[in-house]
Amino acid sequence: MNTNYDESNRFLGMLAEVAVKTLNAEQHNQSELKAHKKANKHVLNVDQMRKLSDKVLVESFSELSCDEIRRIFQYIF
């Protein structure tokens, strides 16, 4: 009887371990899917980009480097 109890505990432990790993994998997949959806919200197609003003395009795809004391402003692409 003690042997059956030990064997049952071992199987329950394995079942719990599998359940936890499955749950963690599902949560990880859901978080990756949410992150992917968030990242795709900021994707523009060509027609949308054509409608953007020059100023918005320059600000979006460049980095402003400035020296206000010397009054030097550069956009680095």
Sequence and secondary structure as in RCSB ss.txt:
>XXXX:A:sequence
MNTNYDESNRFLGMLAEVAVKTLNAEQHNQSELKAHKKANKHVLNVDQMRKLSDKVLVESFSELSCDEIRRIFQY
IF
>XXXX:A:secstr
 HHHHHHHHHHHHHHHHHHHHHHHHHHHHHHHHHHHHHHHTT   HHHHHTS HHHHHHHS EEEEETTTTEEEE
E 
